[in-house]
Amino acid sequence: QVRVMEFGGGLVQPGGSLRLTCEASGYDCGLGWYRQVPGKEREFVSWIQTSGRIDYADSVKGRFTVSQDKSKNTMYLEMNRLKIEDTAVYYCAADWGRECEQTAWGRGTQVTVSS
């Protein structure tokens, strides 16, 4: 059974930092982060492929860093120099299945960047 849970969201001022944590187990493909604001589609933030390659959306490149502690089944999203437009619900996602065709989602954690 694939289990995904993220936490660590909160309120932070522009320019500040925040770290999100994703606990995931039972998956066998990639693992990553998406975010969504009301009225808009969920958008890609970052993804760790099984090869270890990490991809970032252009909007967060250079500010956000993903790391993984496989011994703890945990992934982190370190967010620095946060902007108001980073405000969103952040979701952790894990792919699984023979062709990695299934995706399990966490419930999301709210990140609000505001002065």
C-alpha angles and dihedrals in degrees: 000000000000115000125187127178130165131191142158102088123140148128118308135168122246110278092027132117137240135176123215123199128208122193111197134169139167095037123119105189135047129335130205156133135273131175137204138193123198113280095015135092121260108268133208118255108166142337136198112207122208087253089063094250113141123206127194135195112250090241092064102030111126093016104058126055128191123205134172136212104195093183088064096036085238136136126190133205111202108197119194134175089021119201131205088249090061088072107119146108107280119214131195116216133191126192122216142159136085091292095025086251097139125078126197118201133201121226093255136243124237120240116189121186110193141137 
